């Protein structure tokens, strides 16, 4: 009987020791985790923080643009940014944004910001805007809190060019595609001191089709965007590319349909990189024209179509 009692006592002692050891371990881990817990800092970015520097553009790109044209070149509509901290991507963020950071509080942190645009070719996709160099700058973060840069300034990469740069200052390069069929011209219209192109559909005019002159583009290893500000009411716009002497494809390639904007200005970025490369075939270059068609929704109401800052921007694309 005594042997049984001793065995039970030993069992209970071992059980108590195990329980105390378990409690001690949990306590140590709890306080250890609290000591190493990191509270994030935050990086704030607003739309107004972003700027494009074109002060040295003419010198670096061997151009002779006047101030009005340079002001047009710097006009963009970035809704998103891609942010990295110390080489680690933190993802795409819609502006304005408040980005949580886990910085190194004992050393300098390196922030990298890439402007992004939304490409609607197939689905609305957010992609980096490679025509501008990323903004990179060290940021000293000493404690938790909110941080921001006073000026996030981008510059165009050196390899870019503007094969088309329509400012509508006095006239326009866009003419009716066929004067016998499409008689509605694009006229110069000034509103609030801004010069723009306008096409008015009224009376028996139900549609228009205007097009640029031919210009030459390289098609291999080149990234190319067609950019345009537009607004329209009671109608929609069809954009297309017209090819001169295409190889094994149709002379025209439809791009994006732009619905009515309820008289509000919108900006569109159309990626024509693959289309131009495909049209070139085995060649290096091809001549293209930018075409814009429009149709009025109702015969009982006039439709006005407005255009600003039509650009085709091109760059060497190693990636």
C-alpha positions as CSV (number, residue, x, y, z in Angstrom):
1,X,0.0,0.0,0.0
2,X,2.8,2.4,0.8
3,X,4.4,1.8,-2.5
4,X,1.2,2.9,-4.2
5,X,1.1,6.1,-2.2
6,X,4.7,7.0,-3.1
7,X,4.0,6.4,-6.8
8,X,1.0,8.6,-6.7
9,X,2.9,11.4,-5.0
10,X,5.7,11.2,-7.5
11,X,3.1,11.4,-10.3
12,X,1.5,14.5,-8.9
13,X,4.8,16.1,-8.3
14,X,5.8,15.5,-11.9
15,X,2.5,16.9,-13.1
16,X,2.9,20.1,-11.0
17,X,6.4,20.6,-12.3
18,X,5.3,20.2,-15.9
19,X,2.4,22.7,-15.3
20,X,4.8,25.3,-13.8
21,X,7.3,24.8,-16.6
22,X,4.5,25.3,-19.2
23,X,3.3,28.4,-17.4
24,X,6.8,29.9,-17.2
25,X,7.4,29.2,-20.9
26,X,4.2,30.9,-22.0
27,X,5.0,33.9,-19.8
28,X,8.5,34.3,-21.3
29,X,7.2,34.0,-24.8
30,X,4.4,36.6,-24.1
31,X,6.8,39.3,-22.8
32,X,9.4,38.4,-25.5
33,X,6.8,39.0,-28.3
34,X,5.7,42.3,-26.8
35,X,9.3,43.6,-26.7
36,X,10.0,42.7,-30.3
37,X,6.6,43.9,-31.7
38,X,7.2,46.5,-34.5
39,X,4.7,49.4,-34.9
40,X,4.6,50.6,-38.5
41,X,5.2,54.1,-39.7
42,X,3.1,55.5,-42.6
43,X,4.0,57.1,-45.9
44,X,1.4,59.6,-47.2
45,X,1.1,60.4,-50.9
46,X,-1.4,62.7,-52.4
47,X,-2.0,63.6,-56.1
48,X,-0.7,67.1,-55.5
49,X,2.6,65.7,-54.3
50,X,3.5,64.4,-57.7
51,X,5.2,66.7,-60.3
52,X,7.1,66.2,-63.6
53,X,10.2,68.2,-64.1
54,X,10.7,69.4,-67.7
55,X,13.2,72.2,-67.0
56,X,16.0,70.4,-68.8
57,X,13.9,68.5,-71.3
58,X,15.0,70.4,-74.4
59,X,18.7,70.1,-73.5
60,X,18.5,66.4,-72.7
61,X,16.4,65.4,-75.6
62,X,17.7,67.8,-78.2
63,X,14.3,69.4,-78.8
64,X,13.2,73.0,-79.1
65,X,9.7,73.0,-77.5
66,X,8.3,76.3,-76.2
67,X,6.9,76.7,-72.7
68,X,3.4,76.0,-73.7
69,X,4.4,72.6,-75.3
70,X,6.5,71.7,-72.3
71,X,3.6,72.4,-70.0
72,X,1.5,70.0,-72.1
73,X,4.2,67.4,-71.9
74,X,4.2,67.5,-68.1
75,X,0.4,67.0,-67.9
76,X,-0.5,63.5,-66.7
77,X,-3.2,61.9,-64.7
78,X,-1.6,59.3,-62.4
79,X,-4.2,57.6,-60.2
80,X,-1.9,54.9,-58.8
81,X,1.7,54.4,-57.7
82,X,4.0,51.4,-57.2
83,X,6.0,51.8,-53.9
84,X,9.1,49.9,-52.7
85,X,10.9,50.2,-49.4
86,X,14.5,49.0,-49.1
87,X,14.1,47.0,-52.3
88,X,10.9,45.3,-51.3
89,X,7.8,46.1,-53.3
90,X,4.8,47.1,-51.2
91,X,2.3,46.9,-54.1
92,X,0.1,49.3,-56.1
93,X,-1.6,52.1,-54.2
94,X,-4.5,54.3,-55.4
95,X,-3.9,58.0,-54.8
96,X,-4.3,59.5,-52.2
97,X,-2.9,56.7,-50.1
98,X,-1.5,56.0,-46.6
99,X,1.0,53.2,-46.9
100,X,2.1,51.2,-43.8
101,X,5.9,50.7,-43.6
102,X,8.1,48.4,-41.5
103,X,11.2,50.6,-41.7
104,X,14.6,50.3,-40.2
105,X,14.5,52.8,-37.4
106,X,18.2,52.7,-36.8
107,X,19.3,53.3,-40.4
108,X,18.3,55.3,-43.5
109,X,15.5,53.8,-45.5
110,X,15.3,53.9,-49.3
111,X,11.9,54.6,-50.9
112,X,11.2,54.1,-54.6
113,X,8.0,55.4,-56.2
114,X,6.9,54.5,-59.7
115,X,3.9,56.4,-61.3
116,X,1.2,54.1,-62.8
117,X,-1.6,54.3,-65.3
118,X,-4.6,52.3,-66.1
119,X,-4.6,50.6,-69.6
120,X,-8.1,49.7,-70.9
121,X,-7.0,47.6,-74.0
122,X,-8.6,44.4,-72.8
123,X,-9.3,44.9,-69.1
124,X,-8.6,47.9,-67.0
125,X,-5.1,47.1,-65.8
126,X,-2.7,49.2,-63.6
127,X,0.8,49.2,-65.0
128,X,4.0,51.2,-64.3
129,X,4.5,54.2,-66.6
130,X,8.0,53.4,-67.8
131,X,8.3,56.7,-69.8
132,X,9.3,58.4,-66.5
133,X,12.2,57.5,-64.3
134,X,11.3,56.3,-60.8
135,X,11.5,58.7,-57.9
136,X,14.1,57.3,-55.4
137,X,15.1,59.0,-52.2
138,X,16.4,58.1,-48.7
139,X,14.0,58.7,-45.9
140,X,15.0,58.9,-42.2
141,X,12.3,57.4,-40.0
142,X,13.2,57.6,-36.3
143,X,9.9,56.6,-34.8
144,X,6.3,55.6,-35.6
145,X,4.2,58.3,-37.2
146,X,3.3,59.7,-40.6
147,X,5.9,60.8,-43.2
148,X,5.7,62.4,-46.6
149,X,7.9,64.0,-49.2
150,X,7.5,67.7,-50.0
151,X,7.8,67.1,-53.7
152,X,7.8,63.8,-55.6
153,X,9.4,64.8,-58.9
154,X,9.7,62.6,-61.9
155,X,11.7,63.1,-65.2
156,X,11.2,61.6,-68.6
157,X,13.7,58.9,-69.5
158,X,16.3,60.0,-72.1
159,X,15.2,57.5,-74.8
160,X,11.7,59.0,-75.3
161,X,10.3,60.9,-78.2
162,X,6.9,62.3,-79.3
163,X,6.2,61.3,-82.9
164,X,2.8,63.0,-82.4
165,X,2.3,66.0,-80.2
166,X,-1.0,67.8,-81.0
167,X,-1.5,70.9,-78.9
168,X,-4.3,72.6,-80.9
169,X,-2.6,75.9,-80.5
170,X,-3.6,77.3,-83.9
171,X,-4.5,74.5,-86.2
172,X,-4.8,70.7,-86.1
173,X,-3.2,67.8,-88.0
174,X,-6.5,65.8,-87.8
175,X,-8.5,66.1,-91.0
176,X,-11.6,64.3,-92.4
177,X,-10.5,60.9,-93.6
178,X,-12.2,61.3,-97.0
179,X,-13.6,64.7,-97.8
180,X,-16.3,63.3,-100.0
181,X,-17.7,61.0,-97.3
182,X,-16.7,62.5,-94.0
183,X,-17.3,66.3,-94.2
184,X,-17.3,67.2,-90.5
185,X,-13.9,68.8,-89.7
186,X,-12.2,69.2,-86.4
187,X,-12.1,72.9,-85.5
188,X,-10.0,74.9,-83.0
189,X,-12.1,75.8,-80.0
190,X,-10.9,78.0,-77.0
191,X,-12.6,77.7,-73.6
192,X,-11.3,79.4,-70.4
193,X,-8.1,80.3,-72.2
194,X,-7.4,76.7,-73.3
195,X,-7.1,75.7,-76.9
196,X,-8.6,72.4,-77.9
197,X,-10.1,70.5,-80.9
198,X,-13.8,70.2,-81.3
199,X,-16.2,68.3,-83.6
200,X,-19.8,69.2,-83.6
201,X,-22.5,66.9,-84.9
202,X,-25.8,68.6,-85.6
203,X,-28.6,68.6,-88.1
204,X,-28.1,65.7,-90.5
205,X,-24.6,64.9,-89.4
206,X,-24.6,61.6,-87.4
207,X,-20.9,60.6,-87.4
208,X,-17.4,61.8,-88.1
209,X,-14.0,60.3,-89.0
210,X,-10.8,62.3,-88.7
211,X,-7.2,61.1,-89.1
212,X,-3.6,62.3,-88.7
213,X,-1.0,62.3,-91.5
214,X,1.2,59.2,-91.8
215,X,4.3,59.1,-89.6
216,X,7.0,56.5,-89.3
217,X,7.4,54.3,-86.2
218,X,9.9,51.6,-85.2
219,X,8.1,48.5,-84.2
220,X,10.7,46.2,-82.5
221,X,11.9,46.7,-79.0
222,X,9.9,50.0,-78.7
223,X,7.2,50.8,-76.1
224,X,4.5,53.2,-77.5
225,X,1.4,54.8,-76.0
226,X,-1.3,56.9,-77.5
227,X,-2.5,59.5,-74.9
228,X,-5.4,61.8,-75.2
229,X,-7.7,64.0,-73.1
230,X,-11.3,64.0,-74.3
231,X,-15.0,64.7,-73.3
232,X,-18.2,64.2,-75.1
233,X,-22.0,64.1,-74.5
234,X,-24.7,62.2,-76.4
235,X,-22.1,60.2,-78.4
236,X,-19.2,57.8,-78.3
237,X,-15.7,57.8,-79.8
238,X,-13.9,54.9,-81.6
239,X,-10.1,55.1,-81.8
240,X,-8.1,53.1,-84.5
241,X,-4.8,52.9,-86.2
242,X,-4.4,53.0,-90.0
243,X,-1.4,51.2,-91.5
244,X,0.3,52.0,-94.7
245,X,1.3,48.8,-96.6
246,X,0.7,46.4,-93.7
247,X,2.0,42.9,-93.8
248,X,-0.7,40.2,-93.7
249,X,-3.2,42.3,-91.7
250,X,-6.1,44.6,-92.4
251,X,-5.3,48.3,-93.1
252,X,-7.0,49.4,-89.9
253,X,-6.9,48.1,-86.4
254,X,-9.6,49.2,-84.0
255,X,-8.4,50.1,-80.5
256,X,-10.6,51.5,-77.7
257,X,-14.2,52.6,-77.6
258,X,-14.7,55.7,-75.4
259,X,-18.2,56.2,-74.1
260,X,-19.9,59.5,-73.4
261,X,-18.4,61.3,-70.4
262,X,-21.4,63.5,-69.5
263,X,-19.3,66.5,-70.5
264,X,-16.5,65.7,-68.0
265,X,-12.9,65.6,-69.1
266,X,-11.1,62.2,-69.1
267,X,-7.7,61.0,-70.0
268,X,-7.0,57.8,-71.9
269,X,-3.8,55.8,-72.2
270,X,-3.8,53.3,-75.1
271,X,-0.9,50.9,-75.4
272,X,-0.2,50.4,-79.1
273,X,3.1,48.6,-78.6
274,X,2.0,45.1,-79.6
275,X,-0.2,46.3,-82.5
276,X,2.6,48.2,-84.1
277,X,5.1,45.4,-83.6
278,X,2.7,42.9,-85.1
279,X,2.0,45.2,-88.1
280,X,5.8,45.5,-88.8
281,X,6.2,41.8,-89.3
282,X,9.8,41.0,-90.1
283,X,10.5,44.7,-90.8
284,X,11.8,47.4,-88.5
285,X,9.5,50.3,-89.3
286,X,6.0,51.0,-90.5
287,X,4.0,54.1,-91.4
288,X,0.8,54.6,-89.4
289,X,-2.0,57.2,-88.8
290,X,-4.0,57.8,-85.7
291,X,-7.8,57.8,-86.4
292,X,-10.8,59.0,-84.4
293,X,-14.4,58.2,-85.3
294,X,-17.4,59.4,-83.5
295,X,-21.2,58.8,-83.6
296,X,-24.1,60.7,-82.2
297,X,-26.5,58.7,-80.1
298,X,-29.7,60.6,-80.9
299,X,-30.7,62.5,-84.0
300,X,-32.8,64.9,-81.9
301,X,-29.8,66.2,-79.9
302,X,-26.5,67.8,-80.9
303,X,-23.3,66.1,-80.0
304,X,-20.0,67.9,-79.3
305,X,-16.7,66.1,-79.0
306,X,-13.6,67.8,-77.5
307,X,-10.0,66.8,-77.5
308,X,-6.8,68.0,-75.8
309,X,-3.2,67.1,-75.8
310,X,-3.1,64.2,-78.2
311,X,0.3,62.5,-77.9
312,X,2.1,59.5,-79.1
313,X,5.0,58.8,-76.9
314,X,7.7,56.3,-77.8
315,X,10.8,54.8,-76.0
316,X,13.3,52.0,-76.2
317,X,11.9,49.1,-74.2
318,X,14.6,46.7,-72.8
319,X,11.9,45.3,-70.4
